[in-house]
């Protein structure tokens, strides 16, 4: 099936990466982006967040829908958006009052889900959540979570998030986030040990 191509798609280049299902709060103060968001609200359209990295605009971004709006007295907007689906930027377009381009929505390749890979990702995520909050996620909720849903609740580096967004395989995303969650858990353990050493001035206490 051919990819769905959309012209004149509103774009929001930012120093961040959004993922499908992720909640992203944004403060809108530039006139061009206020115009863009108002049009999206009026037409019930999505817009796209694309990472403006040091190497330039990344070609794969995430479409977002506006879920909440707070209008300030001076015209600025506080909005809450939710990531919906990944897209590839085919080309940028001129002539709009805000950045826009032609995009194509990206679908995953056909594959059988790997239950073992999913189980490992869910377990790594549950261990990280329990390590950080002292509470383990509900098993039914955990089993229903895909890679994007789990990753959207954890702060990763931008390259890691972009790598996740670039993958067109849920099995591959599950393998990647399992590694990321395990690494995050190890970092938490390291930080706690370092804090313990700092509290004891680097000395081991007995009695």
N, C-alpha and C positions, 0 to 999 in steps of 0.2 A: 504494500500500500504506500502510495506517495506521501511524503511528509507534507503537513499542512503549512503553507506559506502565507504570511500575513504582512502586507505592506503598511507603511505609516504607523508602525508600532512605537508607542512612546517608550523612551529609554531614560533611565536614571543612572548615569555612571557614578559610582561611589567607590570609596576605599574599603569595600567590604564585599563579602560573598553571601548571598541568601540561598537557602535550600528549600525545596518543596516541603510544606507543612510548617516551616519556621515562622514564628511571629517576629516581625521586625518593626520597631517603632521608629518613626522618622519625623524630624522637625523641618517643615517646609517654609522657607523664607524668601528664596529667590523668585522673582516675578514669573520667570519662564516655567519653573516647576509648580508654582501655584496654579498657573494656567493649565498645565498638564494634568494635575490632580483634579482640578475642577471639571475638566473634560472627561476624565475617566469616571468621575462620580456621575456626571450627567448622562453619560452613555453606557454606564455600567461595564466599562472596559477594564482590562488589566493593563499594567505597565511592566517594564522589565528592569530589574536591577542587574547591572553588569559591573564586574570588578575593573576599576581603572587602576591597574597595577603600575609599577615602575617601568614595566616593559610595554605598556600601552593597554588598550581595551581588550579584555579577554573575549574570545569569540563565543563562549557558552555562558549564558546567564540564566536567571530564574524569573519567570513571570510571577507577578504578585497582584493580589486583589486587596482593595482597601476595605477593612472591616470596621474601623472606628475613626471618627473625625472629631477633633476639638478645634473650633474656630476662635482665634484670639482677636482682641479688639483692634489690633493694628493690622489685621489681614493675614498674619502668619497662621500656619496650620500645624497642629500636632496630629499625626495619623498613626494608626496601627495597621500594618499590612500582614498578609499571610502569603507565603510562597506557595505556588500552585504546581508549576511544571517547568522543566528545563527547555531552553530554546537555543538555537544557534543563530548568531547574527550573520546574515548573508551579505548585507551592505548597509551603510549609513545613508540617510536621505537628508536633503536640504529642503528649505521652504516651509518648515514648521516653526512655530514660535518656541519650540523646545527640541531637544535631541530626539531623533526618531530614526527608524531603520526598517528594513525588510528582514523578517525573521522566519525561521521554520521551527516548529515544535518538534522535539526529539522524543522518539519512542524507544523503549528497550528492545533489544533483539530477543527473538523467541528462544526460550530455554526452559528446561525443567528446574524448578526450585530445588536447591540442595538442602535437605532438612538438617544435615550435620553442620553445614556452614552457618545456617540460621541459628541453630542451637548454640553454637560457639559464640556468635555475636550477641545473642540475648544474654548468655551467661556473663560475658565480659562486661556488658552494659549494666546488668544487675549488680555485679560486684563493684563497679565504679560508683553507682548510685548509693549502694549500701555503705561503701567506704566514705563517701562524701556527706551523707545525710543520716547515717545510722538506721536507715529504713530501706527494706528491700521492696522493689516495685511489685505490684500485684501481678501474679503469674498470668492471669487471663489477659490483662492489659499488655503485659510484656510480650506474650505470644502473638498478639495482633499487630505489634509494631514492626514496620519495615525499617530499612537502613536510614532513610531520610528522617523518619519520625524520631528515631533514637539520636541521630547525630544533631538534629535541630535543638536538642536540649543541652548540649555540651559545647563549651567554647573551645574550638580548635583554631589552629593557625589558618591563615587565608589560603596558603598553598594546599593544605590538606582538604579544606572545604571545597576548593575549586577542583581538586582531583576527584573528589566524590561526585561533584556535579557533572564532571566530564564523562564518567563511566556510564555505559549503556547496558550494564548487566547488574541485576540485583544481587546475584551470587557474588560478583566481584566487589560490589559495594559492601556487602556483609563481611567479606574477608578483610576489606580495608578498615572498616570501623572496628572490627574485633581487635586488630592490631593497635588502632588509635586508643581504644578504651583501655587496653592493657597497659599501654605506655602512660596514659593519664593516671591510672591507678598507681603505677610505680612512682610517678612524680609526687603524688600525694603522700605516699609512704616516705619518700626521701625528705619532703618538706617537714613532715611531722618529726622524723628523726633529727633533722637539723634544728628544729625548734626545741626539742628536748635537750640537745647538747648545749644550745644557747642558754637555756634556763639554768643548766647546771654548770655553766662556765666551762664546758668541755670536759668536766670531771664526772666520773661515775660515782653515784652516791650509794652508800651502804647503810642500812639501819635507819 
